[in-house]
Amino acid sequence: MKAIISSLVILFVLLQFKLWFGEGSVMDVWQLKDAIAKQQATNAQLKERNQALIAEVNDLKQGLDAIEERARSELGMIKKGETFYQVVE
């Protein structure tokens, strides 16, 4: 009887060791869940950025207002007949 109980205890300890520290263990699952959460956050940020870029591309394709706005803000261009004023503080 003692041999059976000892065998069962040893088997239980071995199974517990594999559960907590072996391949596919609980720790591995926790690490994978953490990695998945981080990747999902990164994907969400990239998805937002992509949607903003798509909106900007569509805006540039559809109207001259967006092109004009970019020319004014990024290139410092003005329309014909306008007067440019620069205020220096």
N, C-alpha and C positions, 0 to 999 in steps of 0.2 A: 504494500500500500504506500509506503514511504517513497518507493522508487517511482511510482506513478505520479504522486504529488510533486516530487522533485522534478520529474520530466515535464510536467505541465507548467510549473513555475519557470523553468528554464525556457520552454517554448514561449510562454507569455512574455518574458523579458526580451527574447529575440524578436518577437513580433512587434513589441513596443519600440525597440531600437530601430527597426526598419520603418515603422510608422513615422517616427520623429526625425530620423537622420538618414534614412536610405534614399534611393532613387524614387522620385515621386512622393516624397514625404510631405508632411504638413508644412514644414518650413519652405519647401519648394513651391507649394501652392500659394502660400502667403507672398513670397517674392514675385511669383508670376502675376498675382492679382495686383500687386503694387505697380509692376511694370506695365500692365494693361491699363491701369488708371492713368499713369503718366502719359502713355501713348495716346489714350483717348483725349486727354487735355491738349496735347500737342496737335492732334488731328483737328480738334475743334477750333483752335487758333488758326491753323492753316486753312480750314474751310472758310472762316470769316474773312481772312485775307483774300482768298480766291474769289469769294463773292463780291468783295469790294473792287477787286481788279476787273471782274466781269462787268460790273455796273459801270465802271469808268470806261472800259472799252466800248460798251454799248452806247454810252453817252457821247463818246468821241465819234462814233460811227454815225450817229443820228442827227446831231445838231452842230451848228457852227458856234453856238454860244459857249460850249465847253472848250472848243479849240481856241476861241478868242480869249476866254478866261485864262487858259494855260499860257497863251502867248503873252498876255499882260503880266501874269504873276511870275512866270519862270524866265521869260526872255526880256521882260521890261519893254515890250512893244506898245505903241500907241496907234490909234486910228489916224487916218489922213484928216487933217483939219483940226485935230485936237492939240492942245497946248500942254506940255509936260511941266509940272512944277515939282521941284524937289525941296523939301523942308529940312533944313539942318538945325538940329537943336544945339 
